[in-house]
């Protein structure tokens, strides 16, 4: 019994060289595509991963060094010079 690989090899051998090259390119494309396909996660798995990510973010405490949140927010909202847009005319 022929395996799929053997069948592909037989068909490829019967093709002209230019089409063999095209078949090779397609095989490489499929190989790369297979690397990027992630298994589908269920809704429950996505929720669990999201909850874990939120818990991890909370442990990092990225804004822990901000003494006065209101002052920090005002400072962030101040207009700043934008390169290429606020140059002198």
MDTraj code that builds the backbone (N, CA, C; nanometers):
import mdtraj as md
import numpy as np

residues = "UNK UNK UNK UNK UNK UNK UNK UNK UNK UNK UNK UNK UNK UNK UNK UNK UNK UNK UNK UNK UNK UNK UNK UNK UNK UNK UNK UNK UNK UNK UNK UNK UNK UNK UNK UNK UNK UNK UNK UNK UNK UNK UNK UNK UNK UNK UNK UNK UNK UNK UNK UNK UNK UNK UNK UNK UNK UNK UNK UNK UNK UNK UNK UNK UNK UNK UNK UNK UNK UNK UNK UNK UNK UNK UNK UNK UNK UNK UNK UNK UNK UNK UNK UNK UNK UNK UNK UNK UNK".split()
xyz = np.array([
    [0.0840, -0.1192, 0.0000],
    [0.0000, 0.0000, 0.0000],
    [0.0884, 0.1255, 0.0000],
    [0.0587, 0.2182, -0.0875],
    [0.1366, 0.3410, -0.0985],
    [0.0970, 0.4397, 0.0099],
    [0.1964, 0.4994, 0.0738],
    [0.1675, 0.6068, 0.1682],
    [0.1419, 0.7350, 0.0895],
    [0.0912, 0.8317, 0.1571],
    [0.0650, 0.9604, 0.0906],
    [0.1953, 1.0187, 0.0370],
    [0.3024, 1.0070, 0.1146],
    [0.4314, 1.0597, 0.0703],
    [0.4774, 0.9912, -0.0583],
    [0.4601, 0.8607, -0.0655],
    [0.4981, 0.7881, -0.1863],
    [0.4134, 0.8309, -0.3056],
    [0.2865, 0.8558, -0.2821],
    [0.1982, 0.9007, -0.3896],
    [0.2405, 1.0382, -0.4396],
    [0.2736, 1.1271, -0.3459],
    [0.3196, 1.2610, -0.3847],
    [0.4485, 1.2500, -0.4658],
    [0.5398, 1.1642, -0.4220],
    [0.6653, 1.1461, -0.4937],
    [0.6418, 1.0941, -0.6358],
    [0.5491, 1.0004, -0.6498],
    [0.5185, 0.9467, -0.7825],
    [0.4624, 1.0542, -0.8747],
    [0.3703, 1.1336, -0.8217],
    [0.3110, 1.2398, -0.9030],
    [0.4150, 1.3461, -0.9359],
    [0.4993, 1.3789, -0.8374],
    [0.6016, 1.4811, -0.8598],
    [0.7005, 1.4360, -0.9665],
    [0.7343, 1.3085, -0.9664],
    [0.8305, 1.2563, -1.0641],
    [0.7776, 1.2656, -1.2068],
    [0.6464, 1.2642, -1.2213],
    [0.5891, 1.2699, -1.3562],
    [0.5732, 1.4129, -1.4074],
    [0.6018, 1.5096, -1.3246],
    [0.5859, 1.6497, -1.3631],
    [0.7133, 1.7037, -1.4269],
    [0.6999, 1.8050, -1.5133],
    [0.8194, 1.8748, -1.5641],
    [0.8917, 1.9446, -1.4486],
    [1.0176, 1.9719, -1.4682],
    [1.1022, 2.0304, -1.3638],
    [1.0433, 2.1603, -1.3080],
    [0.9898, 2.2456, -1.3926],
    [0.9344, 2.3738, -1.3461],
    [0.8171, 2.3502, -1.2506],
    [0.7340, 2.2520, -1.2825],
    [0.6202, 2.2226, -1.1946],
    [0.6645, 2.1505, -1.0677],
    [0.7734, 2.0759, -1.0743],
    [0.8279, 2.0153, -0.9532],
    [0.8739, 2.1245, -0.8568],
    [0.9352, 2.2288, -0.9120],
    [0.9787, 2.3415, -0.8296],
    [0.8587, 2.4108, -0.7675],
    [0.7505, 2.4238, -0.8437],
    [0.6291, 2.4856, -0.7916],
    [0.5691, 2.3999, -0.6799],
    [0.5722, 2.2696, -0.6982],
    [0.5223, 2.1781, -0.5956],
    [0.6064, 2.1887, -0.4684],
    [0.7378, 2.2010, -0.4851],
    [0.8264, 2.2183, -0.3701],
    [0.7938, 2.3481, -0.2955],
    [0.7739, 2.4565, -0.3694],
    [0.7384, 2.5838, -0.3063],
    [0.6084, 2.5720, -0.2279],
    [0.5126, 2.5009, -0.2840],
    [0.3847, 2.4829, -0.2156],
    [0.4033, 2.3986, -0.0897],
    [0.4865, 2.2967, -0.0965],
    [0.5122, 2.2138, 0.0213],
    [0.5778, 2.2961, 0.1321],
    [0.6708, 2.3825, 0.0950],
    [0.7363, 2.4703, 0.1934],
    [0.6341, 2.5648, 0.2547],
    [0.5451, 2.6205, 0.1711],
    [0.4399, 2.7082, 0.2208],
    [0.3523, 2.6350, 0.3227],
    [0.3115, 2.5126, 0.2908],
    [0.2266, 2.4356, 0.3821],
    [0.2991, 2.4041, 0.5128],
    [0.4282, 2.3781, 0.5034],
    [0.5073, 2.3511, 0.6226],
    [0.5100, 2.4736, 0.7146],
    [0.5321, 2.5914, 0.6567],
    [0.5332, 2.7147, 0.7359],
    [0.3961, 2.7436, 0.7944],
    [0.2921, 2.7191, 0.7169],
    [0.1553, 2.7418, 0.7635],
    [0.1238, 2.6502, 0.8814],
    [0.1692, 2.5257, 0.8759],
    [0.1434, 2.4302, 0.9834],
    [0.2108, 2.4729, 1.1132],
    [0.3238, 2.5410, 1.1045],
    [0.3933, 2.5874, 1.2254],
    [0.3152, 2.6963, 1.2978],
    [0.2376, 2.7743, 1.2221],
    [0.1678, 2.8887, 1.2804],
    [0.0254, 2.8568, 1.3237],
    [-0.0210, 2.7384, 1.2943],
    [-0.1577, 2.7032, 1.3326],
    [-0.1559, 2.6567, 1.4781],
    [-0.2245, 2.7301, 1.5611],
    [-0.2346, 2.6922, 1.7015],
    [-0.3618, 2.6106, 1.7205],
    [-0.3566, 2.5146, 1.8100],
    [-0.4783, 2.4385, 1.8337],
    [-0.5883, 2.5293, 1.8869],
    [-0.7088, 2.5054, 1.8419],
    [-0.8217, 2.5881, 1.8836],
    [-0.8484, 2.5676, 2.0327],
    [-0.8595, 2.6769, 2.1036],
    [-0.8870, 2.6703, 2.2467],
    [-1.0367, 2.6864, 2.2699],
    [-1.0838, 2.6183, 2.3702],
    [-1.2246, 2.6323, 2.4048],
    [-1.2442, 2.7643, 2.4778],
    [-1.3672, 2.8048, 2.4884],
    [-1.3984, 2.9299, 2.5598],
    [-1.3483, 2.9212, 2.7041],
    [-1.3653, 2.8074, 2.7652],
    [-1.3210, 2.7896, 2.9039],
    [-1.1695, 2.8026, 2.9157],
    [-1.0956, 2.7464, 2.8195],
    [-0.9497, 2.7573, 2.8206],
    [-0.9055, 2.9016, 2.8014],
    [-0.9738, 2.9746, 2.7115],
    [-0.9390, 3.1159, 2.6902],
    [-0.9653, 3.1975, 2.8164],
    [-1.0780, 3.1707, 2.8810],
    [-1.1088, 3.2438, 3.0050],
    [-1.0054, 3.2151, 3.1128],
    [-0.9643, 3.0898, 3.1234],
    [-0.8653, 3.0525, 3.2243],
    [-0.7323, 3.1221, 3.1968],
    [-0.6868, 3.1212, 3.0701],
    [-0.5611, 3.1884, 3.0359],
    [-0.5694, 3.3384, 3.0616],
    [-0.6859, 3.3978, 3.0307],
    [-0.7032, 3.5406, 3.0536],
    [-0.6979, 3.5720, 3.2032],
    [-0.7643, 3.4896, 3.2836],
    [-0.7622, 3.5099, 3.4284],
    [-0.6208, 3.4965, 3.4826],
    [-0.5456, 3.3990, 3.4324],
    [-0.4063, 3.3816, 3.4758],
    [-0.3219, 3.5029, 3.4377],
    [-0.3451, 3.5563, 3.3181],
    [-0.2706, 3.6744, 3.2747],
    [-0.3030, 3.7951, 3.3629],
    [-0.4296, 3.8107, 3.3984],
    [-0.4684, 3.9224, 3.4863],
    [-0.4065, 3.9073, 3.6250],
    [-0.4048, 3.7863, 3.6762],
    [-0.3436, 3.7631, 3.8073],
    [-0.1945, 3.7952, 3.8029],
    [-0.1284, 3.7547, 3.6948],
    [0.0138, 3.7833, 3.6800],
    [0.0377, 3.9333, 3.6709],
    [-0.0457, 4.0031, 3.5938],
    [-0.0317, 4.1488, 3.5810],
    [-0.0500, 4.2162, 3.7157],
    [-0.1420, 4.1654, 3.7956],
    [-0.1648, 4.2241, 3.9282],
    [-0.0429, 4.2050, 4.0181],
    [0.0249, 4.0914, 4.0065],
    [0.1436, 4.0691, 4.0896],
    [0.2587, 4.1609, 4.0486],
    [0.2613, 4.2026, 3.9210],
    [0.3668, 4.2928, 3.8753],
    [0.3507, 4.4320, 3.9344],
    [0.2262, 4.4724, 3.9614],
    [0.1961, 4.6041, 4.0185],
    [0.2685, 4.7150, 3.9419],
    [0.2382, 4.7324, 3.8130],
    [0.3138, 4.8253, 3.7305],
    [0.2998, 4.9720, 3.7707],
    [0.1948, 5.0074, 3.8428],
    [0.1751, 5.1468, 3.8819],
    [0.1984, 5.1681, 4.0313],
    [0.2649, 5.0727, 4.0940],
    [0.2885, 5.0799, 4.2381],
    [0.3750, 5.1966, 4.2813],
    [0.4578, 5.2480, 4.1929],
    [0.5482, 5.3574, 4.2303],
    [0.4852, 5.4957, 4.2113],
    [0.3596, 5.5015, 4.1728],
    [0.2915, 5.6293, 4.1539],
    [0.2291, 5.6702, 4.2867],
    [0.2832, 5.7789, 4.3448],
    [0.2361, 5.8234, 4.4759],
    [0.1010, 5.8932, 4.4663],
    [0.0855, 5.9812, 4.3667],
    [-0.0382, 6.0568, 4.3503],
    [-0.0952, 6.0294, 4.2109],
    [-0.1935, 5.9391, 4.2005],
    [-0.2468, 5.9025, 4.0694],
    [-0.3066, 6.0197, 3.9912],
    [-0.3690, 6.1135, 4.0610],
    [-0.4301, 6.2274, 3.9927],
    [-0.3218, 6.3154, 3.9298],
    [-0.2160, 6.3414, 4.0036],
    [-0.1057, 6.4220, 3.9504],
    [-0.0393, 6.3489, 3.8333],
    [-0.0227, 6.2187, 3.8456],
    [0.0370, 6.1407, 3.7371],
    [-0.0483, 6.1487, 3.6106],
    [-0.1806, 6.1383, 3.6288],
    [-0.2702, 6.1441, 3.5137],
    [-0.2648, 6.2811, 3.4468],
    [-0.2606, 6.3866, 3.5258],
    [-0.2500, 6.5217, 3.4677],
    [-0.1200, 6.5358, 3.3884],
    [-0.0131, 6.4822, 3.4452],
    [0.1165, 6.4904, 3.3773],
    [0.1124, 6.4143, 3.2443],
    [0.0490, 6.2994, 3.2418],
    [0.0393, 6.2197, 3.1198],
    [-0.0439, 6.2890, 3.0127],
    [-0.1400, 6.3662, 3.0527],
    [-0.2309, 6.4314, 2.9583],
    [-0.1776, 6.5633, 2.9047],
    [-0.0672, 6.6117, 2.9568],
    [-0.0128, 6.7382, 2.9080],
    [0.0236, 6.7248, 2.7610],
    [-0.0004, 6.8319, 2.6889],
    [0.0359, 6.8320, 2.5472],
    [0.1877, 6.8273, 2.5339],
    [0.2320, 6.7473, 2.4432],
    [0.3748, 6.7341, 2.4183],
    [0.4029, 6.7700, 2.2723],
    [0.5257, 6.8118, 2.2475],
    [0.5695, 6.8409, 2.1119],
    [0.5778, 6.7105, 2.0356],
    [0.5164, 6.7052, 1.9196],
    [0.5214, 6.5851, 1.8364],
    [0.6210, 6.6072, 1.7234],
    [0.7197, 6.5208, 1.7149],
    [0.8231, 6.5343, 1.6133],
    [0.7603, 6.5299, 1.4749],
    [0.7973, 6.6244, 1.3919],
    [0.7469, 6.6289, 1.2560],
    [0.6113, 6.6954, 1.2413],
    [0.5428, 6.7187, 1.3516],
    [0.4104, 6.7801, 1.3430],
    [0.4081, 6.9187, 1.4081],
    [0.4899, 6.9351, 1.5122],
    [0.4889, 7.0624, 1.5830],
    [0.6160, 7.1423, 1.5598],
    [0.6862, 7.1133, 1.4498],
    [0.8065, 7.1897, 1.4172],
    [0.7659, 7.3324, 1.3801],
    [0.8591, 7.4235, 1.3997],
    [0.8323, 7.5639, 1.3633],
    [0.8097, 7.5739, 1.2134],
    [0.7114, 7.6502, 1.1750],
    [0.6764, 7.6657, 1.0326],
    [0.7769, 7.7500, 0.9592],
])
top = md.Topology()
chain = top.add_chain()
for i, resn in enumerate(residues, 1):
    res = top.add_residue(resn, chain, resSeq=i)
    for name in ("N", "CA", "C"):
        top.add_atom(name, md.element.get_by_symbol(name[0]), res)
traj = md.Trajectory(xyz[None], top)
